[in-house]
Amino acid sequence: MDRPKNSPQLQAMLKVVGEKLGMQPEELRRQLESGKFDQALAGMQPQDAAKFRQALANPQKLSQMLGSKQAKALYEKLTKGT
């Protein structure tokens, strides 16, 4: 299911993740859209950055993870109240 790039849910998620990584949501969006994650990875714990790189290397697994019930529940938790 395709979602608009400017959906309220996407904006809320970029805001939450950007805050966790210490970066502006629009900068995070630009990095994600361009495939450059240097600044985002620099703000992560080394083991988390390694997991992120592994997930990016396997798009099918990444898609499965993002579609999981746990990912959806986490998304709801992170965006609740925004």
Secondary structure, DSSP 4 states (H G I P E B T S, - for coil): ----TT-HHHHHHHHHHHHHHTS-HHHHHHHHHHT--HHHHHTS-HHHHHHHHHHHH-HHHHHHHHTSHHHHHHHHHHHTT-
